[in-house]
């Protein structure tokens, strides 16, 4: 595996709107070096009950924070569907967020 893609780790933060409420903004809280591979639609349907042609498996050796909601690669945002920790290696199943 070649960990040649740098992906940003994105979290959500509540910011006061000045009227007693708040807005939720996305902030980059770090980055990981990753190896990615596409996931076939048949596997997604069989194992996860969803069909997506824009899903990836993301592998990284980097430590992940406890709370984060998305990954970003370039201008594309991905939501995390599943996370598996294998000790020295972590695998995330992610899906593109349309207009994310």
Helices and strands as residue ranges (DSSP letters): E 5-16, E 22-38, H 41-48, E 55-60, E 70-73, E 76-85, E 90-96
